[in-house]
């Protein structure tokens, strides 16, 4: 599914909460994220995670996602990655 979603360059909202998505699923979403330049909302809460790979890619891609206004990936991830993600949002202008 994430392979097909990569072609959705105009994707504005991606909601994948409470779907029992683990590390591999979050990594697949992370691989698609750079293709979604119009993304406004990314919601992936309620999954077992961990979401480390998605959080790392989100930190890198944040400057290229100027329309992003809401992110909720309230799932397990390592403390250092969570701190990096919070820092990226705090220093972001989005």
mmCIF file of the C-alpha atoms, coordinates in Angstrom:
data_MODEL
# 
_entry.id   MODEL 
# 
loop_
_atom_site.group_PDB 
_atom_site.id 
_atom_site.type_symbol 
_atom_site.label_atom_id 
_atom_site.label_alt_id 
_atom_site.label_comp_id 
_atom_site.label_asym_id 
_atom_site.label_entity_id 
_atom_site.label_seq_id 
_atom_site.pdbx_PDB_ins_code 
_atom_site.Cartn_x 
_atom_site.Cartn_y 
_atom_site.Cartn_z 
_atom_site.occupancy 
_atom_site.B_iso_or_equiv 
_atom_site.pdbx_formal_charge 
_atom_site.auth_seq_id 
_atom_site.auth_comp_id 
_atom_site.auth_asym_id 
_atom_site.auth_atom_id 
_atom_site.pdbx_PDB_model_num 
ATOM 1  C CA . UNK A 1 1  ? 0.000  0.000  0.000  1.00 0.00 ? 1  UNK A CA 1 
ATOM 2  C CA . UNK A 1 2  ? 2.769  2.482  0.842  1.00 0.00 ? 2  UNK A CA 1 
ATOM 3  C CA . UNK A 1 3  ? 4.287  1.918  -2.603 1.00 0.00 ? 3  UNK A CA 1 
ATOM 4  C CA . UNK A 1 4  ? 1.054  3.165  -4.161 1.00 0.00 ? 4  UNK A CA 1 
ATOM 5  C CA . UNK A 1 5  ? 0.834  6.025  -1.668 1.00 0.00 ? 5  UNK A CA 1 
ATOM 6  C CA . UNK A 1 6  ? 4.226  7.324  -2.814 1.00 0.00 ? 6  UNK A CA 1 
ATOM 7  C CA . UNK A 1 7  ? 2.565  8.266  -6.087 1.00 0.00 ? 7  UNK A CA 1 
ATOM 8  C CA . UNK A 1 8  ? 0.006  10.399 -4.224 1.00 0.00 ? 8  UNK A CA 1 
ATOM 9  C CA . UNK A 1 9  ? 2.058  13.580 -4.361 1.00 0.00 ? 9  UNK A CA 1 
ATOM 10 C CA . UNK A 1 10 ? -0.968 15.719 -3.505 1.00 0.00 ? 10 UNK A CA 1 
ATOM 11 C CA . UNK A 1 11 ? -1.800 13.787 -0.325 1.00 0.00 ? 11 UNK A CA 1 
ATOM 12 C CA . UNK A 1 12 ? -2.919 16.215 2.369  1.00 0.00 ? 12 UNK A CA 1 
ATOM 13 C CA . UNK A 1 13 ? -3.966 13.918 5.231  1.00 0.00 ? 13 UNK A CA 1 
ATOM 14 C CA . UNK A 1 14 ? -2.641 10.490 6.087  1.00 0.00 ? 14 UNK A CA 1 
ATOM 15 C CA . UNK A 1 15 ? -4.528 8.828  8.930  1.00 0.00 ? 15 UNK A CA 1 
ATOM 16 C CA . UNK A 1 16 ? -3.291 5.398  9.951  1.00 0.00 ? 16 UNK A CA 1 
ATOM 17 C CA . UNK A 1 17 ? -4.197 5.234  13.626 1.00 0.00 ? 17 UNK A CA 1 
ATOM 18 C CA . UNK A 1 18 ? -5.196 2.124  15.585 1.00 0.00 ? 18 UNK A CA 1 
ATOM 19 C CA . UNK A 1 19 ? -4.157 -0.313 12.858 1.00 0.00 ? 19 UNK A CA 1 
ATOM 20 C CA . UNK A 1 20 ? -1.646 -2.443 14.776 1.00 0.00 ? 20 UNK A CA 1 
ATOM 21 C CA . UNK A 1 21 ? 1.242  -0.970 12.755 1.00 0.00 ? 21 UNK A CA 1 
ATOM 22 C CA . UNK A 1 22 ? 4.692  -1.926 13.974 1.00 0.00 ? 22 UNK A CA 1 
ATOM 23 C CA . UNK A 1 23 ? 8.219  -0.850 13.110 1.00 0.00 ? 23 UNK A CA 1 
ATOM 24 C CA . UNK A 1 24 ? 8.076  -2.146 9.515  1.00 0.00 ? 24 UNK A CA 1 
ATOM 25 C CA . UNK A 1 25 ? 4.841  -0.274 8.831  1.00 0.00 ? 25 UNK A CA 1 
ATOM 26 C CA . UNK A 1 26 ? 6.226  2.956  10.236 1.00 0.00 ? 26 UNK A CA 1 
ATOM 27 C CA . UNK A 1 27 ? 9.358  2.494  8.114  1.00 0.00 ? 27 UNK A CA 1 
ATOM 28 C CA . UNK A 1 28 ? 7.151  2.113  5.026  1.00 0.00 ? 28 UNK A CA 1 
ATOM 29 C CA . UNK A 1 29 ? 5.319  5.341  5.852  1.00 0.00 ? 29 UNK A CA 1 
ATOM 30 C CA . UNK A 1 30 ? 8.719  6.998  6.392  1.00 0.00 ? 30 UNK A CA 1 
ATOM 31 C CA . UNK A 1 31 ? 9.805  5.932  2.897  1.00 0.00 ? 31 UNK A CA 1 
ATOM 32 C CA . UNK A 1 32 ? 6.691  7.529  1.382  1.00 0.00 ? 32 UNK A CA 1 
ATOM 33 C CA . UNK A 1 33 ? 6.851  10.756 3.413  1.00 0.00 ? 33 UNK A CA 1 
ATOM 34 C CA . UNK A 1 34 ? 9.317  12.626 1.127  1.00 0.00 ? 34 UNK A CA 1 
ATOM 35 C CA . UNK A 1 35 ? 6.796  12.310 -1.724 1.00 0.00 ? 35 UNK A CA 1 
ATOM 36 C CA . UNK A 1 36 ? 3.989  14.096 0.157  1.00 0.00 ? 36 UNK A CA 1 
ATOM 37 C CA . UNK A 1 37 ? 4.990  17.773 -0.156 1.00 0.00 ? 37 UNK A CA 1 
ATOM 38 C CA . UNK A 1 38 ? 1.399  18.979 0.337  1.00 0.00 ? 38 UNK A CA 1 
ATOM 39 C CA . UNK A 1 39 ? 0.895  17.001 3.558  1.00 0.00 ? 39 UNK A CA 1 
ATOM 40 C CA . UNK A 1 40 ? -1.033 18.902 6.215  1.00 0.00 ? 40 UNK A CA 1 
ATOM 41 C CA . UNK A 1 41 ? -1.880 16.167 8.733  1.00 0.00 ? 41 UNK A CA 1 
ATOM 42 C CA . UNK A 1 42 ? -0.079 12.964 9.723  1.00 0.00 ? 42 UNK A CA 1 
ATOM 43 C CA . UNK A 1 43 ? -1.914 10.846 12.284 1.00 0.00 ? 43 UNK A CA 1 
ATOM 44 C CA . UNK A 1 44 ? -0.537 7.500  13.392 1.00 0.00 ? 44 UNK A CA 1 
ATOM 45 C CA . UNK A 1 45 ? -1.415 7.207  17.079 1.00 0.00 ? 45 UNK A CA 1 
ATOM 46 C CA . UNK A 1 46 ? -2.671 4.047  18.752 1.00 0.00 ? 46 UNK A CA 1 
ATOM 47 C CA . UNK A 1 47 ? -0.236 1.687  17.037 1.00 0.00 ? 47 UNK A CA 1 
ATOM 48 C CA . UNK A 1 48 ? 2.346  -0.491 18.785 1.00 0.00 ? 48 UNK A CA 1 
ATOM 49 C CA . UNK A 1 49 ? 5.301  1.059  16.902 1.00 0.00 ? 49 UNK A CA 1 
ATOM 50 C CA . UNK A 1 50 ? 8.052  1.802  17.464 1.00 0.00 ? 50 UNK A CA 1 
ATOM 51 C CA . UNK A 1 51 ? 8.019  4.850  15.178 1.00 0.00 ? 51 UNK A CA 1 
ATOM 52 C CA . UNK A 1 52 ? 11.725 5.713  15.283 1.00 0.00 ? 52 UNK A CA 1 
ATOM 53 C CA . UNK A 1 53 ? 12.285 5.554  11.519 1.00 0.00 ? 53 UNK A CA 1 
ATOM 54 C CA . UNK A 1 54 ? 9.266  7.738  10.747 1.00 0.00 ? 54 UNK A CA 1 
ATOM 55 C CA . UNK A 1 55 ? 10.319 10.273 13.384 1.00 0.00 ? 55 UNK A CA 1 
ATOM 56 C CA . UNK A 1 56 ? 13.863 10.449 11.965 1.00 0.00 ? 56 UNK A CA 1 
ATOM 57 C CA . UNK A 1 57 ? 12.601 11.014 8.419  1.00 0.00 ? 57 UNK A CA 1 
ATOM 58 C CA . UNK A 1 58 ? 10.079 13.565 9.657  1.00 0.00 ? 58 UNK A CA 1 
ATOM 59 C CA . UNK A 1 59 ? 12.891 15.542 11.304 1.00 0.00 ? 59 UNK A CA 1 
ATOM 60 C CA . UNK A 1 60 ? 14.800 15.550 7.995  1.00 0.00 ? 60 UNK A CA 1 
ATOM 61 C CA . UNK A 1 61 ? 11.781 16.364 5.833  1.00 0.00 ? 61 UNK A CA 1 
ATOM 62 C CA . UNK A 1 62 ? 10.151 18.982 8.046  1.00 0.00 ? 62 UNK A CA 1 
ATOM 63 C CA . UNK A 1 63 ? 11.663 21.949 6.148  1.00 0.00 ? 63 UNK A CA 1 
ATOM 64 C CA . UNK A 1 64 ? 10.143 20.588 2.907  1.00 0.00 ? 64 UNK A CA 1 
ATOM 65 C CA . UNK A 1 65 ? 6.674  20.223 4.454  1.00 0.00 ? 65 UNK A CA 1 
ATOM 66 C CA . UNK A 1 66 ? 5.564  23.852 4.878  1.00 0.00 ? 66 UNK A CA 1 
ATOM 67 C CA . UNK A 1 67 ? 1.850  22.975 4.944  1.00 0.00 ? 67 UNK A CA 1 
ATOM 68 C CA . UNK A 1 68 ? 2.175  20.456 7.795  1.00 0.00 ? 68 UNK A CA 1 
ATOM 69 C CA . UNK A 1 69 ? 0.097  21.685 10.728 1.00 0.00 ? 69 UNK A CA 1 
ATOM 70 C CA . UNK A 1 70 ? -0.803 18.549 12.690 1.00 0.00 ? 70 UNK A CA 1 
ATOM 71 C CA . UNK A 1 71 ? 1.258  15.490 13.567 1.00 0.00 ? 71 UNK A CA 1 
ATOM 72 C CA . UNK A 1 72 ? 0.232  12.846 16.063 1.00 0.00 ? 72 UNK A CA 1 
ATOM 73 C CA . UNK A 1 73 ? 2.465  9.810  16.232 1.00 0.00 ? 73 UNK A CA 1 
ATOM 74 C CA . UNK A 1 74 ? 1.897  9.193  19.934 1.00 0.00 ? 74 UNK A CA 1 
ATOM 75 C CA . UNK A 1 75 ? 3.399  5.723  19.854 1.00 0.00 ? 75 UNK A CA 1 
ATOM 76 C CA . UNK A 1 76 ? 6.504  4.166  21.344 1.00 0.00 ? 76 UNK A CA 1 
ATOM 77 C CA . UNK A 1 77 ? 9.852  5.463  20.109 1.00 0.00 ? 77 UNK A CA 1 
ATOM 78 C CA . UNK A 1 78 ? 13.254 5.811  21.690 1.00 0.00 ? 78 UNK A CA 1 
ATOM 79 C CA . UNK A 1 79 ? 13.809 8.797  23.988 1.00 0.00 ? 79 UNK A CA 1 
ATOM 80 C CA . UNK A 1 80 ? 16.603 10.266 21.869 1.00 0.00 ? 80 UNK A CA 1 
ATOM 81 C CA . UNK A 1 81 ? 14.499 10.164 18.697 1.00 0.00 ? 81 UNK A CA 1 
ATOM 82 C CA . UNK A 1 82 ? 11.507 11.676 20.525 1.00 0.00 ? 82 UNK A CA 1 
ATOM 83 C CA . UNK A 1 83 ? 13.719 14.510 21.810 1.00 0.00 ? 83 UNK A CA 1 
ATOM 84 C CA . UNK A 1 84 ? 15.062 15.137 18.312 1.00 0.00 ? 84 UNK A CA 1 
ATOM 85 C CA . UNK A 1 85 ? 11.530 15.250 16.899 1.00 0.00 ? 85 UNK A CA 1 
ATOM 86 C CA . UNK A 1 86 ? 10.312 17.661 19.574 1.00 0.00 ? 86 UNK A CA 1 
ATOM 87 C CA . UNK A 1 87 ? 13.346 19.872 18.970 1.00 0.00 ? 87 UNK A CA 1 
ATOM 88 C CA . UNK A 1 88 ? 12.696 19.947 15.227 1.00 0.00 ? 88 UNK A CA 1 
ATOM 89 C CA . UNK A 1 89 ? 9.116  21.078 15.762 1.00 0.00 ? 89 UNK A CA 1 
ATOM 90 C CA . UNK A 1 90 ? 10.112 23.677 18.330 1.00 0.00 ? 90 UNK A CA 1 
ATOM 91 C CA . UNK A 1 91 ? 12.617 25.223 15.921 1.00 0.00 ? 91 UNK A CA 1 
ATOM 92 C CA . UNK A 1 92 ? 10.308 24.890 12.895 1.00 0.00 ? 92 UNK A CA 1 
ATOM 93 C CA . UNK A 1 93 ? 8.327  27.734 11.430 1.00 0.00 ? 93 UNK A CA 1 
ATOM 94 C CA . UNK A 1 94 ? 5.429  25.466 10.427 1.00 0.00 ? 94 UNK A CA 1 
# 
